[in-house]
Amino acid sequence: MNEQDKKKALILKLQRVVCICKGIPLGKVLPAVRRSRTVEEVNRRAGTGQGGCAGRRCGPRIRTLLDKSQRLSKK
């Protein structure tokens, strides 16, 4: 995969929707994840968890992102 294809793949990944109800993409959630310890903190910073499902769909995704982020920061 060349450099241009890698950039396109990254852009597509960052546009992937994490919070379906509010249409909030991964690119907006990741900065909040980096500065947060809990799903609730991410929700306040990124606006997730406030849609019709009240975070039942995006909450587990955000928890996974937080777990991965915390594991990476310990290395």
PDB file of N, CA, C and O in Angstrom, chain B, residues numbered from 101:
ATOM      1  N   MET B 101       0.854  -1.180   0.000  1.00  0.00           N
ATOM      2  CA  MET B 101       0.000   0.000   0.000  1.00  0.00           C
ATOM      3  C   MET B 101       0.898   1.240   0.000  1.00  0.00           C
ATOM      4  O   MET B 101       1.779   1.381   0.848  1.00  0.00           O
ATOM      5  N   ASN B 102       0.663   2.126  -0.955  1.00  0.00           N
ATOM      6  CA  ASN B 102       1.487   3.326  -1.022  1.00  0.00           C
ATOM      7  C   ASN B 102       0.994   4.376  -0.018  1.00  0.00           C
ATOM      8  O   ASN B 102      -0.042   4.206   0.625  1.00  0.00           O
ATOM      9  N   GLU B 103       1.754   5.449   0.096  1.00  0.00           N
ATOM     10  CA  GLU B 103       1.465   6.486   1.101  1.00  0.00           C
ATOM     11  C   GLU B 103       0.100   7.139   0.889  1.00  0.00           C
ATOM     12  O   GLU B 103      -0.610   7.409   1.858  1.00  0.00           O
ATOM     13  N   GLN B 104      -0.271   7.393  -0.347  1.00  0.00           N
ATOM     14  CA  GLN B 104      -1.561   8.017  -0.640  1.00  0.00           C
ATOM     15  C   GLN B 104      -2.719   7.093  -0.235  1.00  0.00           C
ATOM     16  O   GLN B 104      -3.726   7.556   0.300  1.00  0.00           O
ATOM     17  N   ASP B 105      -2.575   5.816  -0.487  1.00  0.00           N
ATOM     18  CA  ASP B 105      -3.610   4.854  -0.094  1.00  0.00           C
ATOM     19  C   ASP B 105      -3.731   4.774   1.426  1.00  0.00           C
ATOM     20  O   ASP B 105      -4.833   4.633   1.956  1.00  0.00           O
ATOM     21  N   LYS B 106      -2.601   4.864   2.126  1.00  0.00           N
ATOM     22  CA  LYS B 106      -2.627   4.854   3.590  1.00  0.00           C
ATOM     23  C   LYS B 106      -3.372   6.070   4.132  1.00  0.00           C
ATOM     24  O   LYS B 106      -4.146   5.960   5.083  1.00  0.00           O
ATOM     25  N   LYS B 107      -3.134   7.225   3.524  1.00  0.00           N
ATOM     26  CA  LYS B 107      -3.817   8.449   3.959  1.00  0.00           C
ATOM     27  C   LYS B 107      -5.322   8.342   3.722  1.00  0.00           C
ATOM     28  O   LYS B 107      -6.120   8.734   4.575  1.00  0.00           O
ATOM     29  N   LYS B 108      -5.701   7.817   2.574  1.00  0.00           N
ATOM     30  CA  LYS B 108      -7.120   7.639   2.274  1.00  0.00           C
ATOM     31  C   LYS B 108      -7.775   6.685   3.263  1.00  0.00           C
ATOM     32  O   LYS B 108      -8.889   6.930   3.727  1.00  0.00           O
ATOM     33  N   ALA B 109      -7.081   5.597   3.583  1.00  0.00           N
ATOM     34  CA  ALA B 109      -7.612   4.620   4.529  1.00  0.00           C
ATOM     35  C   ALA B 109      -7.783   5.247   5.914  1.00  0.00           C
ATOM     36  O   ALA B 109      -8.777   4.985   6.591  1.00  0.00           O
ATOM     37  N   LEU B 110      -6.824   6.071   6.338  1.00  0.00           N
ATOM     38  CA  LEU B 110      -6.918   6.741   7.630  1.00  0.00           C
ATOM     39  C   LEU B 110      -8.087   7.718   7.654  1.00  0.00           C
ATOM     40  O   LEU B 110      -8.827   7.778   8.636  1.00  0.00           O
ATOM     41  N   ILE B 111      -8.254   8.471   6.597  1.00  0.00           N
ATOM     42  CA  ILE B 111      -9.368   9.427   6.520  1.00  0.00           C
ATOM     43  C   ILE B 111     -10.700   8.695   6.609  1.00  0.00           C
ATOM     44  O   ILE B 111     -11.599   9.127   7.330  1.00  0.00           O
ATOM     45  N   LEU B 112     -10.831   7.603   5.889  1.00  0.00           N
ATOM     46  CA  LEU B 112     -12.067   6.819   5.945  1.00  0.00           C
ATOM     47  C   LEU B 112     -12.316   6.265   7.348  1.00  0.00           C
ATOM     48  O   LEU B 112     -13.451   6.244   7.825  1.00  0.00           O
ATOM     49  N   LYS B 113     -11.257   5.824   7.992  1.00  0.00           N
ATOM     50  CA  LYS B 113     -11.393   5.283   9.347  1.00  0.00           C
ATOM     51  C   LYS B 113     -11.853   6.367  10.320  1.00  0.00           C
ATOM     52  O   LYS B 113     -12.715   6.118  11.163  1.00  0.00           O
ATOM     53  N   LEU B 114     -11.289   7.559  10.207  1.00  0.00           N
ATOM     54  CA  LEU B 114     -11.656   8.656  11.109  1.00  0.00           C
ATOM     55  C   LEU B 114     -13.071   9.160  10.864  1.00  0.00           C
ATOM     56  O   LEU B 114     -13.675   9.768  11.747  1.00  0.00           O
ATOM     57  N   GLN B 115     -13.600   8.913   9.678  1.00  0.00           N
ATOM     58  CA  GLN B 115     -14.966   9.327   9.363  1.00  0.00           C
ATOM     59  C   GLN B 115     -16.000   8.295   9.802  1.00  0.00           C
ATOM     60  O   GLN B 115     -17.200   8.568   9.775  1.00  0.00           O
ATOM     61  N   ARG B 116     -15.543   7.114  10.203  1.00  0.00           N
ATOM     62  CA  ARG B 116     -16.448   6.049  10.644  1.00  0.00           C
ATOM     63  C   ARG B 116     -17.234   6.529  11.866  1.00  0.00           C
ATOM     64  O   ARG B 116     -16.657   7.075  12.806  1.00  0.00           O
ATOM     65  N   VAL B 117     -18.526   6.328  11.846  1.00  0.00           N
ATOM     66  CA  VAL B 117     -19.401   6.819  12.911  1.00  0.00           C
ATOM     67  C   VAL B 117     -19.309   5.907  14.132  1.00  0.00           C
ATOM     68  O   VAL B 117     -19.446   4.688  14.030  1.00  0.00           O
ATOM     69  N   VAL B 118     -19.074   6.528  15.285  1.00  0.00           N
ATOM     70  CA  VAL B 118     -19.044   5.816  16.562  1.00  0.00           C
ATOM     71  C   VAL B 118     -20.410   5.918  17.229  1.00  0.00           C
ATOM     72  O   VAL B 118     -20.967   4.915  17.675  1.00  0.00           O
ATOM     73  N   CYS B 119     -20.944   7.130  17.296  1.00  0.00           N
ATOM     74  CA  CYS B 119     -22.256   7.372  17.901  1.00  0.00           C
ATOM     75  C   CYS B 119     -23.278   7.483  16.766  1.00  0.00           C
ATOM     76  O   CYS B 119     -23.378   8.506  16.088  1.00  0.00           O
ATOM     77  N   ILE B 120     -24.020   6.414  16.585  1.00  0.00           N
ATOM     78  CA  ILE B 120     -24.976   6.349  15.477  1.00  0.00           C
ATOM     79  C   ILE B 120     -26.086   7.393  15.630  1.00  0.00           C
ATOM     80  O   ILE B 120     -26.455   8.057  14.662  1.00  0.00           O
ATOM     81  N   CYS B 121     -26.609   7.533  16.833  1.00  0.00           N
ATOM     82  CA  CYS B 121     -27.741   8.441  17.061  1.00  0.00           C
ATOM     83  C   CYS B 121     -27.410   9.894  16.728  1.00  0.00           C
ATOM     84  O   CYS B 121     -28.233  10.607  16.154  1.00  0.00           O
ATOM     85  N   LYS B 122     -26.210  10.325  17.089  1.00  0.00           N
ATOM     86  CA  LYS B 122     -25.816  11.719  16.871  1.00  0.00           C
ATOM     87  C   LYS B 122     -24.904  11.894  15.653  1.00  0.00           C
ATOM     88  O   LYS B 122     -24.573  13.021  15.284  1.00  0.00           O
ATOM     89  N   GLY B 123     -24.497  10.783  15.030  1.00  0.00           N
ATOM     90  CA  GLY B 123     -23.639  10.860  13.848  1.00  0.00           C
ATOM     91  C   GLY B 123     -22.234  11.354  14.143  1.00  0.00           C
ATOM     92  O   GLY B 123     -21.637  12.045  13.318  1.00  0.00           O
ATOM     93  N   ILE B 124     -21.700  11.014  15.300  1.00  0.00           N
ATOM     94  CA  ILE B 124     -20.384  11.505  15.708  1.00  0.00           C
ATOM     95  C   ILE B 124     -19.304  10.525  15.255  1.00  0.00           C
ATOM     96  O   ILE B 124     -19.333   9.348  15.614  1.00  0.00           O
ATOM     97  N   PRO B 125     -18.348  11.021  14.461  1.00  0.00           N
ATOM     98  CA  PRO B 125     -17.314  10.140  13.893  1.00  0.00           C
ATOM     99  C   PRO B 125     -16.158   9.877  14.855  1.00  0.00           C
ATOM    100  O   PRO B 125     -15.967  10.585  15.844  1.00  0.00           O
ATOM    101  N   LEU B 126     -15.407   8.852  14.535  1.00  0.00           N
ATOM    102  CA  LEU B 126     -14.234   8.461  15.313  1.00  0.00           C
ATOM    103  C   LEU B 126     -13.247   9.612  15.453  1.00  0.00           C
ATOM    104  O   LEU B 126     -12.625   9.772  16.504  1.00  0.00           O
ATOM    105  N   GLY B 127     -13.101  10.407  14.412  1.00  0.00           N
ATOM    106  CA  GLY B 127     -12.167  11.537  14.443  1.00  0.00           C
ATOM    107  C   GLY B 127     -12.488  12.559  15.512  1.00  0.00           C
ATOM    108  O   GLY B 127     -11.592  13.273  15.962  1.00  0.00           O
ATOM    109  N   LYS B 128     -13.735  12.650  15.931  1.00  0.00           N
ATOM    110  CA  LYS B 128     -14.116  13.564  17.007  1.00  0.00           C
ATOM    111  C   LYS B 128     -14.021  12.871  18.369  1.00  0.00           C
ATOM    112  O   LYS B 128     -13.797  13.527  19.386  1.00  0.00           O
ATOM    113  N   VAL B 129     -14.189  11.567  18.387  1.00  0.00           N
ATOM    114  CA  VAL B 129     -14.175  10.819  19.642  1.00  0.00           C
ATOM    115  C   VAL B 129     -12.747  10.580  20.142  1.00  0.00           C
ATOM    116  O   VAL B 129     -12.504  10.650  21.347  1.00  0.00           O
ATOM    117  N   LEU B 130     -11.812  10.302  19.253  1.00  0.00           N
ATOM    118  CA  LEU B 130     -10.448   9.963  19.674  1.00  0.00           C
ATOM    119  C   LEU B 130      -9.773  11.038  20.528  1.00  0.00           C
ATOM    120  O   LEU B 130      -9.154  10.692  21.535  1.00  0.00           O
ATOM    121  N   PRO B 131      -9.862  12.330  20.174  1.00  0.00           N
ATOM    122  CA  PRO B 131      -9.245  13.334  21.051  1.00  0.00           C
ATOM    123  C   PRO B 131      -9.863  13.333  22.452  1.00  0.00           C
ATOM    124  O   PRO B 131      -9.162  13.552  23.440  1.00  0.00           O
ATOM    125  N   ALA B 132     -11.156  13.090  22.538  1.00  0.00           N
ATOM    126  CA  ALA B 132     -11.816  13.024  23.846  1.00  0.00           C
ATOM    127  C   ALA B 132     -11.350  11.799  24.619  1.00  0.00           C
ATOM    128  O   ALA B 132     -11.173  11.863  25.835  1.00  0.00           O
ATOM    129  N   VAL B 133     -11.152  10.689  23.923  1.00  0.00           N
ATOM    130  CA  VAL B 133     -10.681   9.461  24.572  1.00  0.00           C
ATOM    131  C   VAL B 133      -9.296   9.683  25.172  1.00  0.00           C
ATOM    132  O   VAL B 133      -9.016   9.229  26.282  1.00  0.00           O
ATOM    133  N   ARG B 134      -8.444  10.371  24.449  1.00  0.00           N
ATOM    134  CA  ARG B 134      -7.071  10.602  24.923  1.00  0.00           C
ATOM    135  C   ARG B 134      -7.036  11.421  26.214  1.00  0.00           C
ATOM    136  O   ARG B 134      -6.113  11.277  27.016  1.00  0.00           O
ATOM    137  N   ARG B 135      -8.037  12.278  26.415  1.00  0.00           N
ATOM    138  CA  ARG B 135      -8.065  13.154  27.588  1.00  0.00           C
ATOM    139  C   ARG B 135      -9.008  12.659  28.681  1.00  0.00           C
ATOM    140  O   ARG B 135      -9.243  13.374  29.655  1.00  0.00           O
ATOM    141  N   SER B 136      -9.546  11.467  28.543  1.00  0.00           N
ATOM    142  CA  SER B 136     -10.567  10.988  29.478  1.00  0.00           C
ATOM    143  C   SER B 136     -10.181   9.659  30.096  1.00  0.00           C
ATOM    144  O   SER B 136      -9.341   8.921  29.582  1.00  0.00           O
ATOM    145  N   ARG B 137     -10.828   9.382  31.219  1.00  0.00           N
ATOM    146  CA  ARG B 137     -10.647   8.092  31.894  1.00  0.00           C
ATOM    147  C   ARG B 137     -11.918   7.258  31.878  1.00  0.00           C
ATOM    148  O   ARG B 137     -11.863   6.039  32.037  1.00  0.00           O
ATOM    149  N   THR B 138     -13.067   7.907  31.687  1.00  0.00           N
ATOM    150  CA  THR B 138     -14.342   7.192  31.729  1.00  0.00           C
ATOM    151  C   THR B 138     -15.162   7.482  30.484  1.00  0.00           C
ATOM    152  O   THR B 138     -14.916   8.458  29.775  1.00  0.00           O
ATOM    153  N   VAL B 139     -16.131   6.627  30.229  1.00  0.00           N
ATOM    154  CA  VAL B 139     -17.056   6.829  29.109  1.00  0.00           C
ATOM    155  C   VAL B 139     -17.812   8.140  29.305  1.00  0.00           C
ATOM    156  O   VAL B 139     -18.049   8.873  28.345  1.00  0.00           O
ATOM    157  N   GLU B 140     -18.189   8.433  30.543  1.00  0.00           N
ATOM    158  CA  GLU B 140     -18.937   9.667  30.828  1.00  0.00           C
ATOM    159  C   GLU B 140     -18.131  10.910  30.462  1.00  0.00           C
ATOM    160  O   GLU B 140     -18.682  11.878  29.937  1.00  0.00           O
ATOM    161  N   GLU B 141     -16.830  10.884  30.737  1.00  0.00           N
ATOM    162  CA  GLU B 141     -15.975  12.020  30.369  1.00  0.00           C
ATOM    163  C   GLU B 141     -15.906  12.170  28.853  1.00  0.00           C
ATOM    164  O   GLU B 141     -15.967  13.283  28.330  1.00  0.00           O
ATOM    165  N   VAL B 142     -15.779  11.056  28.159  1.00  0.00           N
ATOM    166  CA  VAL B 142     -15.760  11.102  26.687  1.00  0.00           C
ATOM    167  C   VAL B 142     -17.084  11.670  26.187  1.00  0.00           C
ATOM    168  O   VAL B 142     -17.096  12.514  25.291  1.00  0.00           O
ATOM    169  N   ASN B 143     -18.190  11.218  26.753  1.00  0.00           N
ATOM    170  CA  ASN B 143     -19.510  11.702  26.346  1.00  0.00           C
ATOM    171  C   ASN B 143     -19.618  13.215  26.499  1.00  0.00           C
ATOM    172  O   ASN B 143     -20.141  13.893  25.615  1.00  0.00           O
ATOM    173  N   ARG B 144     -19.123  13.748  27.618  1.00  0.00           N
ATOM    174  CA  ARG B 144     -19.181  15.204  27.834  1.00  0.00           C
ATOM    175  C   ARG B 144     -18.320  15.950  26.819  1.00  0.00           C
ATOM    176  O   ARG B 144     -18.721  16.999  26.314  1.00  0.00           O
ATOM    177  N   ARG B 145     -17.155  15.419  26.525  1.00  0.00           N
ATOM    178  CA  ARG B 145     -16.220  16.106  25.621  1.00  0.00           C
ATOM    179  C   ARG B 145     -16.609  15.985  24.141  1.00  0.00           C
ATOM    180  O   ARG B 145     -16.447  16.931  23.371  1.00  0.00           O
ATOM    181  N   ALA B 146     -17.119  14.817  23.757  1.00  0.00           N
ATOM    182  CA  ALA B 146     -17.382  14.567  22.334  1.00  0.00           C
ATOM    183  C   ALA B 146     -18.855  14.683  21.957  1.00  0.00           C
ATOM    184  O   ALA B 146     -19.184  14.748  20.772  1.00  0.00           O
ATOM    185  N   GLY B 147     -19.749  14.709  22.952  1.00  0.00           N
ATOM    186  CA  GLY B 147     -21.181  14.801  22.647  1.00  0.00           C
ATOM    187  C   GLY B 147     -21.830  13.452  22.391  1.00  0.00           C
ATOM    188  O   GLY B 147     -22.989  13.386  21.982  1.00  0.00           O
ATOM    189  N   THR B 148     -21.091  12.380  22.630  1.00  0.00           N
ATOM    190  CA  THR B 148     -21.640  11.041  22.437  1.00  0.00           C
ATOM    191  C   THR B 148     -22.540  10.676  23.612  1.00  0.00           C
ATOM    192  O   THR B 148     -22.533  11.347  24.644  1.00  0.00           O
ATOM    193  N   GLY B 149     -23.313   9.606  23.445  1.00  0.00           N
ATOM    194  CA  GLY B 149     -24.144   9.099  24.529  1.00  0.00           C
ATOM    195  C   GLY B 149     -25.368   9.926  24.847  1.00  0.00           C
ATOM    196  O   GLY B 149     -26.029   9.682  25.856  1.00  0.00           O
ATOM    197  N   GLN B 150     -25.686  10.900  24.011  1.00  0.00           N
ATOM    198  CA  GLN B 150     -26.804  11.797  24.287  1.00  0.00           C
ATOM    199  C   GLN B 150     -27.940  11.642  23.288  1.00  0.00           C
ATOM    200  O   GLN B 150     -28.873  12.446  23.262  1.00  0.00           O
ATOM    201  N   GLY B 151     -27.853  10.604  22.468  1.00  0.00           N
ATOM    202  CA  GLY B 151     -28.890  10.379  21.465  1.00  0.00           C
ATOM    203  C   GLY B 151     -30.026   9.540  21.999  1.00  0.00           C
ATOM    204  O   GLY B 151     -30.170   9.363  23.209  1.00  0.00           O
ATOM    205  N   GLY B 152     -30.817   9.034  21.107  1.00  0.00           N
ATOM    206  CA  GLY B 152     -32.007   8.270  21.459  1.00  0.00           C
ATOM    207  C   GLY B 152     -31.736   7.011  22.259  1.00  0.00           C
ATOM    208  O   GLY B 152     -32.579   6.594  23.053  1.00  0.00           O
ATOM    209  N   CYS B 153     -30.568   6.390  22.065  1.00  0.00           N
ATOM    210  CA  CYS B 153     -30.271   5.147  22.790  1.00  0.00           C
ATOM    211  C   CYS B 153     -29.576   5.418  24.123  1.00  0.00           C
ATOM    212  O   CYS B 153     -29.320   4.484  24.884  1.00  0.00           O
ATOM    213  N   ALA B 154     -29.269   6.677  24.414  1.00  0.00           N
ATOM    214  CA  ALA B 154     -28.627   7.086  25.670  1.00  0.00           C
ATOM    215  C   ALA B 154     -27.293   6.369  25.899  1.00  0.00           C
ATOM    216  O   ALA B 154     -26.942   6.054  27.036  1.00  0.00           O
ATOM    217  N   GLY B 155     -26.564   6.115  24.831  1.00  0.00           N
ATOM    218  CA  GLY B 155     -25.233   5.532  24.938  1.00  0.00           C
ATOM    219  C   GLY B 155     -25.170   4.015  24.943  1.00  0.00           C
ATOM    220  O   GLY B 155     -24.089   3.447  25.101  1.00  0.00           O
ATOM    221  N   ARG B 156     -26.296   3.352  24.775  1.00  0.00           N
ATOM    222  CA  ARG B 156     -26.276   1.883  24.788  1.00  0.00           C
ATOM    223  C   ARG B 156     -25.526   1.312  23.587  1.00  0.00           C
ATOM    224  O   ARG B 156     -24.956   0.225  23.680  1.00  0.00           O
ATOM    225  N   ARG B 157     -25.517   2.023  22.469  1.00  0.00           N
ATOM    226  CA  ARG B 157     -24.796   1.525  21.289  1.00  0.00           C
ATOM    227  C   ARG B 157     -23.347   1.999  21.258  1.00  0.00           C
ATOM    228  O   ARG B 157     -22.445   1.208  20.981  1.00  0.00           O
ATOM    229  N   CYS B 158     -23.113   3.272  21.538  1.00  0.00           N
ATOM    230  CA  CYS B 158     -21.747   3.794  21.441  1.00  0.00           C
ATOM    231  C   CYS B 158     -20.942   3.576  22.714  1.00  0.00           C
ATOM    232  O   CYS B 158     -19.712   3.573  22.669  1.00  0.00           O
ATOM    233  N   GLY B 159     -21.605   3.395  23.840  1.00  0.00           N
ATOM    234  CA  GLY B 159     -20.901   3.196  25.106  1.00  0.00           C
ATOM    235  C   GLY B 159     -19.896   2.058  25.070  1.00  0.00           C
ATOM    236  O   GLY B 159     -18.746   2.255  25.465  1.00  0.00           O
ATOM    237  N   PRO B 160     -20.289   0.862  24.606  1.00  0.00           N
ATOM    238  CA  PRO B 160     -19.317  -0.233  24.528  1.00  0.00           C
ATOM    239  C   PRO B 160     -18.158   0.058  23.575  1.00  0.00           C
ATOM    240  O   PRO B 160     -17.027  -0.353  23.835  1.00  0.00           O
ATOM    241  N   ARG B 161     -18.423   0.745  22.500  1.00  0.00           N
ATOM    242  CA  ARG B 161     -17.346   1.104  21.559  1.00  0.00           C
ATOM    243  C   ARG B 161     -16.361   2.058  22.223  1.00  0.00           C
ATOM    244  O   ARG B 161     -15.146   1.915  22.088  1.00  0.00           O
ATOM    245  N   ILE B 162     -16.906   3.028  22.937  1.00  0.00           N
ATOM    246  CA  ILE B 162     -16.054   4.008  23.617  1.00  0.00           C
ATOM    247  C   ILE B 162     -15.256   3.323  24.724  1.00  0.00           C
ATOM    248  O   ILE B 162     -14.078   3.627  24.908  1.00  0.00           O
ATOM    249  N   ARG B 163     -15.877   2.407  25.461  1.00  0.00           N
ATOM    250  CA  ARG B 163     -15.175   1.655  26.513  1.00  0.00           C
ATOM    251  C   ARG B 163     -13.981   0.904  25.904  1.00  0.00           C
ATOM    252  O   ARG B 163     -12.897   0.884  26.489  1.00  0.00           O
ATOM    253  N   THR B 164     -14.178   0.294  24.743  1.00  0.00           N
ATOM    254  CA  THR B 164     -13.095  -0.420  24.058  1.00  0.00           C
ATOM    255  C   THR B 164     -11.971   0.538  23.668  1.00  0.00           C
ATOM    256  O   THR B 164     -10.794   0.222  23.839  1.00  0.00           O
ATOM    257  N   LEU B 165     -12.334   1.708  23.143  1.00  0.00           N
ATOM    258  CA  LEU B 165     -11.327   2.707  22.778  1.00  0.00           C
ATOM    259  C   LEU B 165     -10.550   3.174  24.006  1.00  0.00           C
ATOM    260  O   LEU B 165      -9.332   3.336  23.946  1.00  0.00           O
ATOM    261  N   LEU B 166     -11.247   3.390  25.114  1.00  0.00           N
ATOM    262  CA  LEU B 166     -10.580   3.802  26.355  1.00  0.00           C
ATOM    263  C   LEU B 166      -9.617   2.716  26.840  1.00  0.00           C
ATOM    264  O   LEU B 166      -8.489   3.014  27.232  1.00  0.00           O
ATOM    265  N   ASP B 167     -10.060   1.472  26.814  1.00  0.00           N
ATOM    266  CA  ASP B 167      -9.205   0.371  27.245  1.00  0.00           C
ATOM    267  C   ASP B 167      -7.945   0.297  26.391  1.00  0.00           C
ATOM    268  O   ASP B 167      -6.846   0.140  26.923  1.00  0.00           O
ATOM    269  N   LYS B 168      -8.094   0.408  25.080  1.00  0.00           N
ATOM    270  CA  LYS B 168      -6.941   0.370  24.181  1.00  0.00           C
ATOM    271  C   LYS B 168      -6.015   1.549  24.431  1.00  0.00           C
ATOM    272  O   LYS B 168      -4.795   1.390  24.456  1.00  0.00           O
ATOM    273  N   SER B 169      -6.585   2.718  24.615  1.00  0.00           N
ATOM    274  CA  SER B 169      -5.803   3.925  24.858  1.00  0.00           C
ATOM    275  C   SER B 169      -5.010   3.802  26.152  1.00  0.00           C
ATOM    276  O   SER B 169      -3.839   4.179  26.207  1.00  0.00           O
ATOM    277  N   GLN B 170      -5.652   3.273  27.197  1.00  0.00           N
ATOM    278  CA  GLN B 170      -4.971   3.131  28.487  1.00  0.00           C
ATOM    279  C   GLN B 170      -3.875   2.076  28.426  1.00  0.00           C
ATOM    280  O   GLN B 170      -2.827   2.238  29.051  1.00  0.00           O
ATOM    281  N   ARG B 171      -4.104   0.994  27.676  1.00  0.00           N
ATOM    282  CA  ARG B 171      -3.063  -0.023  27.513  1.00  0.00           C
ATOM    283  C   ARG B 171      -1.849   0.554  26.777  1.00  0.00           C
ATOM    284  O   ARG B 171      -0.706   0.293  27.152  1.00  0.00           O
ATOM    285  N   LEU B 172      -2.108   1.338  25.732  1.00  0.00           N
ATOM    286  CA  LEU B 172      -1.011   1.927  24.956  1.00  0.00           C
ATOM    287  C   LEU B 172      -0.212   2.941  25.781  1.00  0.00           C
ATOM    288  O   LEU B 172       1.006   3.050  25.636  1.00  0.00           O
ATOM    289  N   SER B 173      -0.906   3.672  26.641  1.00  0.00           N
ATOM    290  CA  SER B 173      -0.207   4.686  27.436  1.00  0.00           C
ATOM    291  C   SER B 173       0.665   4.073  28.525  1.00  0.00           C
ATOM    292  O   SER B 173       1.575   4.731  29.029  1.00  0.00           O
ATOM    293  N   LYS B 174       0.401   2.824  28.895  1.00  0.00           N
ATOM    294  CA  LYS B 174       1.205   2.145  29.921  1.00  0.00           C
ATOM    295  C   LYS B 174       2.502   1.581  29.356  1.00  0.00           C
ATOM    296  O   LYS B 174       3.424   1.270  30.110  1.00  0.00           O
ATOM    297  N   LYS B 175       2.580   1.448  28.035  1.00  0.00           N
ATOM    298  CA  LYS B 175       3.786   0.874  27.405  1.00  0.00           C
ATOM    299  C   LYS B 175       4.915   1.859  27.369  1.00  0.00           C
ATOM    300  O   LYS B 175       5.997   1.540  26.875  1.00  0.00           O
TER     301      LYS B 175
END
